[in-house]
Amino acid sequence: MIIIALFMIVFVAFAVLFLYFWNINPGEITVFLTNDFSISSPTPIIMVGTILVGLLLGNGVHILSLITHSLSHWRHDRKEKKEREIEAIYREGVGRLLSGDTKKAHTLLQKALDKDPVRIEAYIAMASTYLQEGALEESVNLLLKAKGIAPRSLEVLFKLATTYEEIGQEEKAISTYLDILTIEKNNRKALRCLRELKIRHGLWQDALDLQESIMKVGPGHNRLEEEKDKLFSLRYEVGRVKLENNDTDAAKAIFKTLIKERPDFVPARVSIGDAYTRQNRPEEATRIWREAYTALGKSIFLSRLEDLFLNAEDPSGLFDLYKDFIAAREDDLILRLFFGKLCLRLEMIDEAFEQLYALESAGIETPHLHLLLAEAHRRRNRIDEAIGEYKKALGIDGRLNLNYVCEDCGSPSVDWQSRCPACGTWGSFVVPGRQQIMKSLTVNTVGPIYHGERK
C-alpha cells in the first residue's frame, strides 16, 4: 500500500509539472528525420518522449544485463552440480579400488569417464584397476590415451613410467622418465627413478651421472646424507667396473680418493689391494690389506691375505703374519678362527686345536667352529669326536631331526612353525631339500627296498 501511495504521489507530481511545463511552452518543435520528412510536436511532448526513451534504453540495458547474468549463473550452477556428481562417482570408485573391490571400482570409474572423458585422475585410477585385474595392456593403453589428452601432465607420465616398470618394459619406462625431464629438467623423482633403473642394469657410470645431477639440483635436507652415501657408493662401483675392464690405474685413483674420504669404507680397501695384485705388486697388496685389517678388523682382509700368500706358495710368511696379528690382537676371536683354519689347512693340527679350543672356551657355538674341530679330530683319527662335532655343525641331535626351512624365503628353523617369522607365510616350513626330493621321485621309479637288499 505504501508503495502504491508513493507511486500515485510521484505520478500526480509528474502530471502537474508536465501541465505546468506545457502551459509555459506552448510552441511546437519540428524534427527533420530526412530532407523531405519531418515530425512536429509540442515541446513538452518532445521533452517527455526523450526522457522516456532514455529511461527505456537505460533500463533495457540493465534488464538485458540481468538476463545475461542469470543465464550465466544458471549454467555455472549446472556445471558445478555435474562436477560434484562426477567427483562423487570418482571418489566412490577410488574408495572401492582401495578396498579391493575392483569390479565395482571399474564400473564407477568408467561411469565417471563417460560423463567427463577428459578427467585425467579418472584415467589414472582406472589404469590402477586394470593393473590389479592383471589387464596390463589395457592399463598402458588407457594411460597413453590420458597422455594424449594431457601430454605435459607429470602425474600421467609418472604413472605410465611406473606401469612400464611393473610389466617389465623398462626401456619404455626410461623413455617416459626422459619425457618428464624434458618438461621439468630438474625433477628429482624422475632423476631418482632413472638412477634406480640404471643401477638395476649395472650401468654404473650412467647411474653416477644421474646421481651427480640429483646432488646439483639439491636432494632435500632430509635426504642429503642418504644421497651423499649413494653418490659415494656409485663412485666405487664405477671404479670396480674399471678394474674389471683392466683400467687398473684409473680404478686405483678412484679407490685412493674414496679411502681418503672414508678410511672405514671396506670395499675400496679390498679392491685397491685387488688392483695391486693384478699389477703383480703383491707387497703393495699385502701392505694395503694388512693396514686395513689392523684398522678395521674385517675378516675379508684375512681371506684376501691368505689367498695371496698361499697362491705365492709362501705359507710361512702367512703364518708369521698371523702371529703378528695375534700378538697385537689377543682378544680377536675371528682372527683365531681364521688362524685355526690356516693351521688345519697346513696340517699343523696341534696349533689348530689350540686356536679352536680357545674359541670354544670363550663360549662360541657356530657351525663353522664345530666343522673345523670335526676336521681336526678326523685328521687325528679320533672318529667318535669327529662325528660328534660334525653333528653339532649340522645341527643333528640324538633323534636325527632334519630341522625345517621356509619354502618361500629359505629361513631355517629347528622346530616346525605354523608361520614363518621372517616372511610371514603360513604353512611354508618343510624338510630341507623337499623340492629336490619330490622332483627326483617324479623322474625315477622307486621300488620297495627289503631288509638286506638294495636295488
Secondary structure as a PSIPRED ss2 file (coil, helix, strand):
# PSIPRED VFORMAT (PSIPRED V4.0)

   1 M C   1.000  0.000  0.000
   2 I H   0.000  1.000  0.000
   3 I H   0.000  1.000  0.000
   4 I H   0.000  1.000  0.000
   5 A H   0.000  1.000  0.000
   6 L H   0.000  1.000  0.000
   7 F H   0.000  1.000  0.000
   8 M H   0.000  1.000  0.000
   9 I H   0.000  1.000  0.000
  10 V H   0.000  1.000  0.000
  11 F H   0.000  1.000  0.000
  12 V H   0.000  1.000  0.000
  13 A H   0.000  1.000  0.000
  14 F H   0.000  1.000  0.000
  15 A H   0.000  1.000  0.000
  16 V H   0.000  1.000  0.000
  17 L H   0.000  1.000  0.000
  18 F H   0.000  1.000  0.000
  19 L H   0.000  1.000  0.000
  20 Y H   0.000  1.000  0.000
  21 F H   0.000  1.000  0.000
  22 W H   0.000  1.000  0.000
  23 N H   0.000  1.000  0.000
  24 I H   0.000  1.000  0.000
  25 N C   1.000  0.000  0.000
  26 P C   1.000  0.000  0.000
  27 G C   1.000  0.000  0.000
  28 E E   0.000  0.000  1.000
  29 I E   0.000  0.000  1.000
  30 T E   0.000  0.000  1.000
  31 V E   0.000  0.000  1.000
  32 F E   0.000  0.000  1.000
  33 L C   1.000  0.000  0.000
  34 T C   1.000  0.000  0.000
  35 N C   1.000  0.000  0.000
  36 D C   1.000  0.000  0.000
  37 F C   1.000  0.000  0.000
  38 S E   0.000  0.000  1.000
  39 I E   0.000  0.000  1.000
  40 S E   0.000  0.000  1.000
  41 S E   0.000  0.000  1.000
  42 P E   0.000  0.000  1.000
  43 T H   0.000  1.000  0.000
  44 P H   0.000  1.000  0.000
  45 I H   0.000  1.000  0.000
  46 I H   0.000  1.000  0.000
  47 M H   0.000  1.000  0.000
  48 V H   0.000  1.000  0.000
  49 G H   0.000  1.000  0.000
  50 T H   0.000  1.000  0.000
  51 I H   0.000  1.000  0.000
  52 L H   0.000  1.000  0.000
  53 V H   0.000  1.000  0.000
  54 G H   0.000  1.000  0.000
  55 L H   0.000  1.000  0.000
  56 L H   0.000  1.000  0.000
  57 L H   0.000  1.000  0.000
  58 G H   0.000  1.000  0.000
  59 N H   0.000  1.000  0.000
  60 G H   0.000  1.000  0.000
  61 V H   0.000  1.000  0.000
  62 H H   0.000  1.000  0.000
  63 I H   0.000  1.000  0.000
  64 L H   0.000  1.000  0.000
  65 S H   0.000  1.000  0.000
  66 L H   0.000  1.000  0.000
  67 I H   0.000  1.000  0.000
  68 T H   0.000  1.000  0.000
  69 H H   0.000  1.000  0.000
  70 S H   0.000  1.000  0.000
  71 L H   0.000  1.000  0.000
  72 S H   0.000  1.000  0.000
  73 H H   0.000  1.000  0.000
  74 W H   0.000  1.000  0.000
  75 R H   0.000  1.000  0.000
  76 H H   0.000  1.000  0.000
  77 D H   0.000  1.000  0.000
  78 R H   0.000  1.000  0.000
  79 K H   0.000  1.000  0.000
  80 E H   0.000  1.000  0.000
  81 K H   0.000  1.000  0.000
  82 K H   0.000  1.000  0.000
  83 E H   0.000  1.000  0.000
  84 R H   0.000  1.000  0.000
  85 E H   0.000  1.000  0.000
  86 I H   0.000  1.000  0.000
  87 E H   0.000  1.000  0.000
  88 A H   0.000  1.000  0.000
  89 I H   0.000  1.000  0.000
  90 Y H   0.000  1.000  0.000
  91 R H   0.000  1.000  0.000
  92 E H   0.000  1.000  0.000
  93 G H   0.000  1.000  0.000
  94 V H   0.000  1.000  0.000
  95 G H   0.000  1.000  0.000
  96 R H   0.000  1.000  0.000
  97 L H   0.000  1.000  0.000
  98 L H   0.000  1.000  0.000
  99 S H   0.000  1.000  0.000
 100 G C   1.000  0.000  0.000
 101 D C   1.000  0.000  0.000
 102 T H   0.000  1.000  0.000
 103 K H   0.000  1.000  0.000
 104 K H   0.000  1.000  0.000
 105 A H   0.000  1.000  0.000
 106 H H   0.000  1.000  0.000
 107 T H   0.000  1.000  0.000
 108 L H   0.000  1.000  0.000
 109 L H   0.000  1.000  0.000
 110 Q H   0.000  1.000  0.000
 111 K H   0.000  1.000  0.000
 112 A H   0.000  1.000  0.000
 113 L H   0.000  1.000  0.000
 114 D H   0.000  1.000  0.000
 115 K H   0.000  1.000  0.000
 116 D C   1.000  0.000  0.000
 117 P C   1.000  0.000  0.000
 118 V C   1.000  0.000  0.000
 119 R C   1.000  0.000  0.000
 120 I H   0.000  1.000  0.000
 121 E H   0.000  1.000  0.000
 122 A H   0.000  1.000  0.000
 123 Y H   0.000  1.000  0.000
 124 I H   0.000  1.000  0.000
 125 A H   0.000  1.000  0.000
 126 M H   0.000  1.000  0.000
 127 A H   0.000  1.000  0.000
 128 S H   0.000  1.000  0.000
 129 T H   0.000  1.000  0.000
 130 Y H   0.000  1.000  0.000
 131 L H   0.000  1.000  0.000
 132 Q H   0.000  1.000  0.000
 133 E H   0.000  1.000  0.000
 134 G C   1.000  0.000  0.000
 135 A C   1.000  0.000  0.000
 136 L H   0.000  1.000  0.000
 137 E H   0.000  1.000  0.000
 138 E H   0.000  1.000  0.000
 139 S H   0.000  1.000  0.000
 140 V H   0.000  1.000  0.000
 141 N H   0.000  1.000  0.000
 142 L H   0.000  1.000  0.000
 143 L H   0.000  1.000  0.000
 144 L H   0.000  1.000  0.000
 145 K H   0.000  1.000  0.000
 146 A H   0.000  1.000  0.000
 147 K H   0.000  1.000  0.000
 148 G H   0.000  1.000  0.000
 149 I H   0.000  1.000  0.000
 150 A C   1.000  0.000  0.000
 151 P C   1.000  0.000  0.000
 152 R C   1.000  0.000  0.000
 153 S C   1.000  0.000  0.000
 154 L H   0.000  1.000  0.000
 155 E H   0.000  1.000  0.000
 156 V H   0.000  1.000  0.000
 157 L H   0.000  1.000  0.000
 158 F H   0.000  1.000  0.000
 159 K H   0.000  1.000  0.000
 160 L H   0.000  1.000  0.000
 161 A H   0.000  1.000  0.000
 162 T H   0.000  1.000  0.000
 163 T H   0.000  1.000  0.000
 164 Y H   0.000  1.000  0.000
 165 E H   0.000  1.000  0.000
 166 E H   0.000  1.000  0.000
 167 I C   1.000  0.000  0.000
 168 G C   1.000  0.000  0.000
 169 Q C   1.000  0.000  0.000
 170 E H   0.000  1.000  0.000
 171 E H   0.000  1.000  0.000
 172 K H   0.000  1.000  0.000
 173 A H   0.000  1.000  0.000
 174 I H   0.000  1.000  0.000
 175 S H   0.000  1.000  0.000
 176 T H   0.000  1.000  0.000
 177 Y H   0.000  1.000  0.000
 178 L H   0.000  1.000  0.000
 179 D H   0.000  1.000  0.000
 180 I H   0.000  1.000  0.000
 181 L H   0.000  1.000  0.000
 182 T H   0.000  1.000  0.000
 183 I H   0.000  1.000  0.000
 184 E C   1.000  0.000  0.000
 185 K C   1.000  0.000  0.000
 186 N C   1.000  0.000  0.000
 187 N C   1.000  0.000  0.000
 188 R H   0.000  1.000  0.000
 189 K H   0.000  1.000  0.000
 190 A H   0.000  1.000  0.000
 191 L H   0.000  1.000  0.000
 192 R H   0.000  1.000  0.000
 193 C H   0.000  1.000  0.000
 194 L H   0.000  1.000  0.000
 195 R H   0.000  1.000  0.000
 196 E H   0.000  1.000  0.000
 197 L H   0.000  1.000  0.000
 198 K H   0.000  1.000  0.000
 199 I H   0.000  1.000  0.000
 200 R H   0.000  1.000  0.000
 201 H C   1.000  0.000  0.000
 202 G C   1.000  0.000  0.000
 203 L C   1.000  0.000  0.000
 204 W H   0.000  1.000  0.000
 205 Q H   0.000  1.000  0.000
 206 D H   0.000  1.000  0.000
 207 A H   0.000  1.000  0.000
 208 L H   0.000  1.000  0.000
 209 D H   0.000  1.000  0.000
 210 L H   0.000  1.000  0.000
 211 Q H   0.000  1.000  0.000
 212 E H   0.000  1.000  0.000
 213 S H   0.000  1.000  0.000
 214 I H   0.000  1.000  0.000
 215 M H   0.000  1.000  0.000
 216 K H   0.000  1.000  0.000
 217 V H   0.000  1.000  0.000
 218 G C   1.000  0.000  0.000
 219 P C   1.000  0.000  0.000
 220 G C   1.000  0.000  0.000
 221 H H   0.000  1.000  0.000
 222 N H   0.000  1.000  0.000
 223 R H   0.000  1.000  0.000
 224 L H   0.000  1.000  0.000
 225 E H   0.000  1.000  0.000
 226 E H   0.000  1.000  0.000
 227 E H   0.000  1.000  0.000
 228 K H   0.000  1.000  0.000
 229 D H   0.000  1.000  0.000
 230 K H   0.000  1.000  0.000
 231 L H   0.000  1.000  0.000
 232 F H   0.000  1.000  0.000
 233 S H   0.000  1.000  0.000
 234 L H   0.000  1.000  0.000
 235 R H   0.000  1.000  0.000
 236 Y H   0.000  1.000  0.000
 237 E H   0.000  1.000  0.000
 238 V H   0.000  1.000  0.000
 239 G H   0.000  1.000  0.000
 240 R H   0.000  1.000  0.000
 241 V H   0.000  1.000  0.000
 242 K H   0.000  1.000  0.000
 243 L H   0.000  1.000  0.000
 244 E H   0.000  1.000  0.000
 245 N C   1.000  0.000  0.000
 246 N C   1.000  0.000  0.000
 247 D C   1.000  0.000  0.000
 248 T H   0.000  1.000  0.000
 249 D H   0.000  1.000  0.000
 250 A H   0.000  1.000  0.000
 251 A H   0.000  1.000  0.000
 252 K H   0.000  1.000  0.000
 253 A H   0.000  1.000  0.000
 254 I H   0.000  1.000  0.000
 255 F H   0.000  1.000  0.000
 256 K H   0.000  1.000  0.000
 257 T H   0.000  1.000  0.000
 258 L H   0.000  1.000  0.000
 259 I H   0.000  1.000  0.000
 260 K H   0.000  1.000  0.000
 261 E H   0.000  1.000  0.000
 262 R C   1.000  0.000  0.000
 263 P C   1.000  0.000  0.000
 264 D C   1.000  0.000  0.000
 265 F C   1.000  0.000  0.000
 266 V H   0.000  1.000  0.000
 267 P H   0.000  1.000  0.000
 268 A H   0.000  1.000  0.000
 269 R H   0.000  1.000  0.000
 270 V H   0.000  1.000  0.000
 271 S H   0.000  1.000  0.000
 272 I H   0.000  1.000  0.000
 273 G H   0.000  1.000  0.000
 274 D H   0.000  1.000  0.000
 275 A H   0.000  1.000  0.000
 276 Y H   0.000  1.000  0.000
 277 T H   0.000  1.000  0.000
 278 R H   0.000  1.000  0.000
 279 Q C   1.000  0.000  0.000
 280 N C   1.000  0.000  0.000
 281 R C   1.000  0.000  0.000
 282 P H   0.000  1.000  0.000
 283 E H   0.000  1.000  0.000
 284 E H   0.000  1.000  0.000
 285 A H   0.000  1.000  0.000
 286 T H   0.000  1.000  0.000
 287 R H   0.000  1.000  0.000
 288 I H   0.000  1.000  0.000
 289 W H   0.000  1.000  0.000
 290 R H   0.000  1.000  0.000
 291 E H   0.000  1.000  0.000
 292 A H   0.000  1.000  0.000
 293 Y H   0.000  1.000  0.000
 294 T H   0.000  1.000  0.000
 295 A H   0.000  1.000  0.000
 296 L H   0.000  1.000  0.000
 297 G C   1.000  0.000  0.000
 298 K C   1.000  0.000  0.000
 299 S H   0.000  1.000  0.000
 300 I H   0.000  1.000  0.000
 301 F H   0.000  1.000  0.000
 302 L H   0.000  1.000  0.000
 303 S H   0.000  1.000  0.000
 304 R H   0.000  1.000  0.000
 305 L H   0.000  1.000  0.000
 306 E H   0.000  1.000  0.000
 307 D H   0.000  1.000  0.000
 308 L H   0.000  1.000  0.000
 309 F H   0.000  1.000  0.000
 310 L H   0.000  1.000  0.000
 311 N H   0.000  1.000  0.000
 312 A C   1.000  0.000  0.000
 313 E C   1.000  0.000  0.000
 314 D C   1.000  0.000  0.000
 315 P H   0.000  1.000  0.000
 316 S H   0.000  1.000  0.000
 317 G H   0.000  1.000  0.000
 318 L H   0.000  1.000  0.000
 319 F H   0.000  1.000  0.000
 320 D H   0.000  1.000  0.000
 321 L H   0.000  1.000  0.000
 322 Y H   0.000  1.000  0.000
 323 K H   0.000  1.000  0.000
 324 D H   0.000  1.000  0.000
 325 F H   0.000  1.000  0.000
 326 I H   0.000  1.000  0.000
 327 A H   0.000  1.000  0.000
 328 A H   0.000  1.000  0.000
 329 R C   1.000  0.000  0.000
 330 E C   1.000  0.000  0.000
 331 D C   1.000  0.000  0.000
 332 D C   1.000  0.000  0.000
 333 L H   0.000  1.000  0.000
 334 I H   0.000  1.000  0.000
 335 L H   0.000  1.000  0.000
 336 R H   0.000  1.000  0.000
 337 L H   0.000  1.000  0.000
 338 F H   0.000  1.000  0.000
 339 F H   0.000  1.000  0.000
 340 G H   0.000  1.000  0.000
 341 K H   0.000  1.000  0.000
 342 L H   0.000  1.000  0.000
 343 C H   0.000  1.000  0.000
 344 L H   0.000  1.000  0.000
 345 R H   0.000  1.000  0.000
 346 L C   1.000  0.000  0.000
 347 E C   1.000  0.000  0.000
 348 M C   1.000  0.000  0.000
 349 I H   0.000  1.000  0.000
 350 D H   0.000  1.000  0.000
 351 E H   0.000  1.000  0.000
 352 A H   0.000  1.000  0.000
 353 F H   0.000  1.000  0.000
 354 E H   0.000  1.000  0.000
 355 Q H   0.000  1.000  0.000
 356 L H   0.000  1.000  0.000
 357 Y H   0.000  1.000  0.000
 358 A H   0.000  1.000  0.000
 359 L H   0.000  1.000  0.000
 360 E H   0.000  1.000  0.000
 361 S H   0.000  1.000  0.000
 362 A C   1.000  0.000  0.000
 363 G C   1.000  0.000  0.000
 364 I C   1.000  0.000  0.000
 365 E C   1.000  0.000  0.000
 366 T C   1.000  0.000  0.000
 367 P H   0.000  1.000  0.000
 368 H H   0.000  1.000  0.000
 369 L H   0.000  1.000  0.000
 370 H H   0.000  1.000  0.000
 371 L H   0.000  1.000  0.000
 372 L H   0.000  1.000  0.000
 373 L H   0.000  1.000  0.000
 374 A H   0.000  1.000  0.000
 375 E H   0.000  1.000  0.000
 376 A H   0.000  1.000  0.000
 377 H H   0.000  1.000  0.000
 378 R H   0.000  1.000  0.000
 379 R H   0.000  1.000  0.000
 380 R C   1.000  0.000  0.000
 381 N C   1.000  0.000  0.000
 382 R C   1.000  0.000  0.000
 383 I H   0.000  1.000  0.000
 384 D H   0.000  1.000  0.000
 385 E H   0.000  1.000  0.000
 386 A H   0.000  1.000  0.000
 387 I H   0.000  1.000  0.000
 388 G H   0.000  1.000  0.000
 389 E H   0.000  1.000  0.000
 390 Y H   0.000  1.000  0.000
 391 K H   0.000  1.000  0.000
 392 K H   0.000  1.000  0.000
 393 A H   0.000  1.000  0.000
 394 L H   0.000  1.000  0.000
 395 G C   1.000  0.000  0.000
 396 I C   1.000  0.000  0.000
 397 D C   1.000  0.000  0.000
 398 G C   1.000  0.000  0.000
 399 R C   1.000  0.000  0.000
 400 L C   1.000  0.000  0.000
 401 N C   1.000  0.000  0.000
 402 L C   1.000  0.000  0.000
 403 N C   1.000  0.000  0.000
 404 Y E   0.000  0.000  1.000
 405 V E   0.000  0.000  1.000
 406 C E   0.000  0.000  1.000
 407 E C   1.000  0.000  0.000
 408 D C   1.000  0.000  0.000
 409 C C   1.000  0.000  0.000
 410 G C   1.000  0.000  0.000
 411 S C   1.000  0.000  0.000
 412 P E   0.000  0.000  1.000
 413 S E   0.000  0.000  1.000
 414 V C   1.000  0.000  0.000
 415 D C   1.000  0.000  0.000
 416 W C   1.000  0.000  0.000
 417 Q C   1.000  0.000  0.000
 418 S C   1.000  0.000  0.000
 419 R E   0.000  0.000  1.000
 420 C C   1.000  0.000  0.000
 421 P C   1.000  0.000  0.000
 422 A C   1.000  0.000  0.000
 423 C C   1.000  0.000  0.000
 424 G C   1.000  0.000  0.000
 425 T C   1.000  0.000  0.000
 426 W E   0.000  0.000  1.000
 427 G C   1.000  0.000  0.000
 428 S C   1.000  0.000  0.000
 429 F E   0.000  0.000  1.000
 430 V E   0.000  0.000  1.000
 431 V C   1.000  0.000  0.000
 432 P C   1.000  0.000  0.000
 433 G C   1.000  0.000  0.000
 434 R H   0.000  1.000  0.000
 435 Q H   0.000  1.000  0.000
 436 Q H   0.000  1.000  0.000
 437 I H   0.000  1.000  0.000
 438 M H   0.000  1.000  0.000
 439 K H   0.000  1.000  0.000
 440 S H   0.000  1.000  0.000
 441 L H   0.000  1.000  0.000
 442 T H   0.000  1.000  0.000
 443 V H   0.000  1.000  0.000
 444 N C   1.000  0.000  0.000
 445 T C   1.000  0.000  0.000
 446 V C   1.000  0.000  0.000
 447 G C   1.000  0.000  0.000
 448 P C   1.000  0.000  0.000
 449 I C   1.000  0.000  0.000
 450 Y C   1.000  0.000  0.000
 451 H C   1.000  0.000  0.000
 452 G C   1.000  0.000  0.000
 453 E C   1.000  0.000  0.000
 454 R C   1.000  0.000  0.000
 455 K C   1.000  0.000  0.000
